[in-house]
Amino acid sequence: MKLIRQYEFGPAENLRYEDAPDLQPGPGQVRIDVAAAGVHLIDTTFRKGIQAGPPLPTLPYTPGREVAGTVALAGPGVDPAWLGKRVTAHLGMVSGGYASQALANVDSLHVVSDNASFEEAVAMIGTGRTAMGILTIAALTTDDVVLVTSAAGGLGALLLQAARSVGARTIAAAGGAAKLDLVDADVKRDYLEQDWAQGLDPKPTVVLEAVGGEIGRTAMKALAPGGRLVMYGFSAGSMIELSAGDLYSGSISAHVALGPALLKGGMRGLEERSMAALAARELVPLITTFPLAEAAKAQTALETRATVGKTVLLP
């Protein structure tokens, strides 16, 4: 099998493409022949040796949390009916997804519908489940005007689709015309331009925000009175500067859609909702792919915000 190994924390160049023995599933496990592996921003944090919540992995390790592919072997106690099935699974925080083979507990598997690709499935098992949690907190309605920052990102593109599906008016904000061309929205704004949020009419009633910093604050200030700010990241590197005065002056509410608040419905429930939305083609992720051997390039592109949609490795 082929895999990515990291022997020391540091730059993307530390990700090595290597050979390794084939995996053998243990009790309650299956071996998946991986067709697509998800790349997450937290993978880059681990790679650098930055502990931002979860403990750092023990070196050496193979990154990767999300895979999709075909069940090739079944371990003891696993129903052999799983053999040959198209599946996807979230493996855990650091569980060897950057590889041509992966081990997964049978209880973590979801069958991939025939009308979905492995790349789409691996995007929806991780990014899609997060989107479901955010949407639960946002509680969008047909009366809302929804501004989505990072609208061409993995999460942003899904949230924008979901807002459109409930009949809300949508405003897509992203960095550059090329990214905005990839999404559908009633209004599009390039937040690399000055005064990008001025003149919005009607004003947004909801901001779904993942950029942070000055862009995020500008989006927040654009909210209509009584509006809702839902934050789920800060890809610009800093959080929105937010005070009680901001909430009072705009009569707005602010929510953080991360951690315990995100998981009220349970991981499995969010995954099932995400996969059902994909099977029904209600939500279809944007995807950028790289060969597995170019994992370092994929992580660098993700860190520098040079990708669109979900970043996926192809073994």
C-alpha positions in Angstrom: 0.0 0.0 0.0 1.0 3.7 -0.4 0.7 6.2 2.4 1.9 9.6 3.7 4.1 9.5 6.8 5.3 12.3 9.0 8.4 11.8 11.2 8.7 15.3 12.7 6.5 18.4 13.1 7.1 21.3 10.7 6.5 22.4 7.1 4.5 20.6 4.5 7.7 19.1 3.0 7.8 16.8 6.1 5.0 14.8 4.6 6.6 11.7 2.9 5.0 9.5 0.3 6.0 5.9 1.2 5.3 2.2 0.8 4.0 0.1 3.7 2.6 -3.4 4.3 -1.0 -4.1 3.5 -3.4 -3.5 6.5 -5.2 -6.4 8.3 -8.5 -5.6 10.0 -9.0 -6.5 13.6 -12.2 -7.6 15.3 -15.1 -5.3 14.3 -13.0 -3.6 11.6 -12.9 -3.5 7.8 -10.2 -2.6 5.5 -11.2 0.0 2.9 -9.4 0.3 -0.4 -9.3 4.1 -0.4 -10.5 6.0 -3.5 -10.7 9.4 -1.8 -9.3 10.9 1.4 -10.3 14.2 2.9 -7.9 17.0 3.8 -8.9 19.2 6.7 -7.4 22.4 8.0 -6.7 20.8 11.4 -4.4 18.4 9.5 -2.1 21.4 8.9 -2.2 22.4 12.5 -1.2 18.9 13.7 1.6 18.9 11.0 3.1 22.0 12.5 3.0 20.7 16.0 0.5 23.2 17.2 -1.8 21.9 19.9 -5.1 23.8 19.5 -7.5 21.6 21.4 -7.0 17.9 20.7 -3.6 16.4 21.7 -0.9 16.1 19.1 -0.4 12.8 17.4 2.6 10.6 18.4 5.3 10.7 15.7 5.6 9.1 13.3 2.0 9.1 12.0 -0.2 9.1 8.9 -2.6 12.1 8.8 -6.2 11.9 7.7 -9.6 11.6 9.2 -12.0 10.9 6.3 -12.0 8.2 3.6 -14.2 6.7 1.0 -13.7 3.6 -1.0 -14.6 -0.1 -1.2 -14.6 -2.6 1.6 -11.9 -5.1 0.7 -11.5 -7.2 3.9 -13.7 -7.9 6.9 -12.3 -8.6 10.3 -13.5 -11.1 12.9 -17.2 -10.5 13.8 -18.0 -8.4 10.8 -20.8 -9.4 8.5 -19.2 -10.5 5.2 -22.1 -8.7 3.4 -20.0 -5.6 3.8 -17.4 -6.9 1.3 -17.4 -5.0 -1.9 -19.7 -2.2 -0.7 -19.0 1.4 -1.5 -18.6 3.2 1.8 -17.3 6.3 3.6 -16.2 6.8 7.2 -14.9 9.4 9.6 -11.9 7.6 11.2 -11.3 9.9 14.1 -8.9 12.8 14.8 -5.7 11.3 13.3 -6.3 7.8 11.9 -4.4 7.2 8.8 -6.6 8.5 6.0 -3.8 9.7 3.8 -3.3 6.2 2.3 -4.4 3.8 -0.3 -5.8 1.5 2.5 -7.5 2.4 5.8 -9.0 0.5 8.7 -12.4 1.6 10.0 -14.7 0.3 12.7 -17.8 -1.3 11.0 -20.1 0.9 13.1 -18.6 4.0 11.5 -19.4 3.0 7.9 -22.0 4.7 5.7 -23.0 3.2 2.4 -22.3 5.6 -0.5 -25.3 6.0 -2.9 -24.8 4.9 -6.5 -25.4 8.5 -7.7 -22.6 9.9 -5.6 -18.8 9.8 -6.3 -16.3 8.8 -3.7 -14.9 12.4 -3.7 -18.3 13.8 -2.9 -18.9 11.2 -0.2 -15.6 11.9 1.6 -16.5 15.6 1.5 -19.9 15.0 3.0 -18.8 12.6 5.8 -16.7 15.3 7.5 -17.4 18.8 6.1 -21.0 17.8 5.4 -21.7 16.7 8.9 -20.3 20.0 10.2 -22.6 21.9 7.8 -25.5 20.0 9.3 -24.6 21.1 12.8 -24.2 24.7 11.7 -27.5 24.7 9.9 -29.2 23.4 13.0 -27.9 26.4 15.0 -28.6 28.9 12.2 -32.2 27.7 11.8 -32.6 29.4 8.4 -36.0 30.2 7.0 -37.5 31.5 3.8 -37.7 35.0 5.3 -33.9 35.2 5.9 -31.3 37.1 3.9 -28.2 34.9 4.3 -24.6 36.2 3.8 -22.1 33.4 3.6 -18.4 34.4 3.8 -15.8 32.0 2.3 -18.7 31.0 0.0 -16.5 29.0 -2.3 -15.0 27.0 0.6 -15.9 23.5 1.5 -18.4 24.5 4.2 -19.4 27.8 2.6 -20.5 26.2 -0.6 -22.7 23.7 1.2 -24.2 26.4 3.5 -25.0 28.6 0.5 -26.8 25.7 -1.2 -28.8 25.0 1.9 -29.8 28.6 2.3 -31.0 28.6 -1.3 -32.9 25.3 -0.8 -35.1 26.8 2.0 -35.9 29.8 -0.2 -33.8 32.4 1.6 -32.2 35.3 -0.3 -28.5 34.6 -0.6 -25.3 36.8 -0.6 -22.1 35.0 -1.5 -18.8 36.6 -0.3 -15.5 35.2 -1.4 -12.0 36.3 -2.4 -11.9 37.0 -6.1 -14.2 36.7 -9.1 -12.9 33.2 -10.1 -14.2 31.8 -6.8 -17.5 33.6 -7.0 -18.0 32.2 -10.5 -18.3 28.7 -9.0 -21.3 29.4 -6.7 -24.9 30.4 -7.2 -26.3 33.3 -5.2 -28.7 36.2 -5.6 -25.8 38.7 -4.8 -22.1 38.1 -5.1 -19.4 40.3 -3.4 -15.6 40.1 -3.6 -14.3 40.7 -0.1 -10.9 41.6 -1.5 -12.4 44.9 -2.7 -12.9 47.9 -0.5 -16.4 48.6 0.8 -17.5 45.2 -0.4 -20.4 45.0 2.1 -21.8 48.4 1.4 -25.1 48.9 -0.4 -26.6 45.5 0.5 -30.4 45.9 0.1 -32.0 44.1 1.8 -29.5 43.8 4.6 -28.6 40.2 5.7 -30.5 38.8 8.6 -28.0 36.0 9.1 -24.2 35.9 8.6 -22.6 32.5 8.4 -19.0 33.4 9.0 -15.7 31.5 8.8 -13.1 34.1 7.8 -12.7 36.2 11.0 -10.6 39.3 11.2 -11.6 42.4 9.5 -13.6 40.6 6.8 -15.7 38.9 9.5 -16.2 42.1 11.4 -17.4 43.9 8.2 -19.8 41.1 7.6 -21.1 41.3 11.1 -21.6 45.1 10.8 -23.7 44.6 7.7 -26.3 42.7 9.6 -29.8 44.1 9.8 -31.1 45.0 13.3 -32.0 41.8 15.1 -29.8 39.7 12.9 -27.8 36.6 13.7 -24.1 36.0 13.5 -23.1 32.4 13.3 -19.3 31.9 13.5 -17.6 28.6 12.7 -14.0 29.5 12.0 -11.4 32.2 11.4 -9.3 31.2 8.3 -7.8 34.7 8.1 -5.9 33.8 11.3 -7.7 35.9 13.9 -11.2 35.9 15.4 -13.7 38.7 14.9 -13.3 41.5 17.4 -16.7 41.4 19.1 -18.0 43.2 22.2 -21.2 43.4 24.1 -21.4 46.9 22.6 -21.6 45.4 19.1 -24.5 43.2 20.2 -26.4 46.1 21.9 -25.8 48.6 19.2 -27.1 46.3 16.4 -29.6 44.4 18.5 -27.9 41.3 17.1 -27.1 37.8 18.5 -23.9 35.9 18.1 -23.4 32.1 18.1 -20.4 29.9 17.9 -21.1 26.8 15.9 -18.2 24.7 17.1 -17.5 22.1 19.8 -20.4 20.9 22.0 -22.9 23.3 20.4 -22.3 21.7 17.1 -22.7 18.1 18.3 -26.1 18.3 20.1 -27.6 16.0 17.5 -24.7 13.5 17.9 -22.0 12.7 15.3 -23.8 9.8 13.7 -27.1 11.7 13.3 -25.3 14.6 11.6 -23.5 12.1 9.3 -26.7 10.4 8.3 -28.4 13.7 7.5 -25.4 14.7 5.4 -25.2 11.5 3.5 -29.0 11.6 2.9 -28.7 15.1 1.5 -25.9 14.0 -0.9 -28.0 10.9 -2.0 -30.9 13.2 -2.8 -28.5 15.7 -4.5 -29.9 18.4 -2.2 -26.3 19.3 -1.3 -23.4 18.7 -3.7 -19.9 19.7 -2.5 -17.4 21.7 -4.5 -14.1 19.7 -4.6 -10.4 20.3 -5.4 -8.4 17.1 -5.9 -4.7 16.3 -5.6 -2.9 13.0 -6.0 -2.0 11.3 -2.7 1.7 11.7 -3.5 1.1 15.5 -3.6 -0.3 15.7 0.0 2.2 18.4 0.8 1.0 20.6 -2.1 -2.6 20.0 -1.1 -2.0 21.1 2.5 -0.1 24.2 1.3 -2.9 25.1 -1.1 -5.4 24.8 1.7 -3.4 26.9 4.1 -2.9 29.7 1.6 -6.6 29.6 0.7 -5.8 28.6 -2.9 -8.4 25.9 -3.1 -12.1 25.9 -3.7 -14.5 23.6 -1.9 -13.3 20.5 -0.1 -9.7 19.4 -0.7 -9.5 15.7 -1.5 -6.5 13.3 -2.1 -6.8 10.6 -4.7 -4.6 7.5 -4.0 
